[in-house]
Amino acid sequence: MKIVKVEPIQCDAFWGSYTFAKIETDSGLVGYGECTDWRMPRAVAAGICDLTTLINGQDPMRIDSLLTDMARLSETAPGGVIQRSISGIESALLDIKGKALGVPVYELLGGKVRDRVRVYWSHCGTYRAEYPSAFDTNPIRSYSDIEDLGKEVVARGYTALKTNLVIPGDPASVYSPSDGIVSASIIDKAVNLIGAFKEGAGQDFDVALDINFHYNTESAIRIARALEQFDMLWLEVDSFEPEVIREIKDSTTLAICSAESVTTYREYRRFLDLRAMDVAMIDLCWAGVSQGMRIAHQAASQEIPVAPHNLWSHLATFQAAHFCAALNNVQIMETDVDAAPWRDELVTELPEIVDGDLIVPDRPGWGTNLCENAIKQYPWTGAIPAEISSES
Ligand SMILES: [Mg+2]
């Protein structure tokens, strides 16, 4: 079997573009992989095009060999955007190999250790605050509306949620200071937010807060300490410096989750060696399955659970499902419930979520295919809409 064509496919995601790699073979088998990045979609697609000459004509079953070739081609600029492009190609190759052998991808990763994966409702309230016109949902004008959202999450069967620093109002906003400094007033709002979600969903309900890269170390520590009054799933903080994450972890009783943006095992190892975080977040669209498995296996050897980062289309959810299926040390997996209204149309099979758990699919390959005709109905215009953010 030989690869005859490699191409990126993009589709409107309302906050930017979903990005996929498609690989065709001379046998007629086609593989799809998702490598969405919400800020640099053109760069990821261009990376797939740049790797095409290396991949065309090759045997798609020799995945590790092709990964080595792609890593060597990009050795002067590893990680970052090009790792997303490599990841998309790798996922399309895994899809082809699974289909060729008639097995689900998890069989290529060591076999299934679980039938279900617990998932959490991510960006809960975040998108409704940032893009109110995109959803036919109630506006978030007060903390009472946050309570109602917490009730909705429970009613829809989820057992955990993650939010960002949503500030109710008209319009609502998501706080993101340009200077990384948090004020006492914003800390109060973070406490009110988590308190309202707990009030609505229940005091035992797992709630996580993601403050991303938005705060300096001292501010992140102040937020963490203020939230210690709650029994939280985790506080999520990002930095490319493992010592920063370790300092935050050491300063608080909250569990700290981090490192979704670290996309190579070589870089990630610095975080694990330092035991910088309690939960290791891995994005399969950004790091790729091979790098992700290496990271997860080292994390397992250090008794650290992993949690896939996954806010993309359903294909990425399938990719993360197979990754989780083959690992013991998975705490929980991310999924977005509020998404582009056309997201369900883009794939042939939808993820099956029952009582807050994603059922691991057993079909060959990833277990779903892209509907290219549907994708053509939602072309990405090249626009990345502005989020509603606040510095007040
Ligand atoms: Mg995050």
Boltz pocket constraint, residues with backbone or C-beta under 6 A from the ligand:
constraints:
  - pocket:
      binder: B
      contacts: [[A, 210], [A, 212], [A, 236], [A, 260]]
      max_distance: 6.0
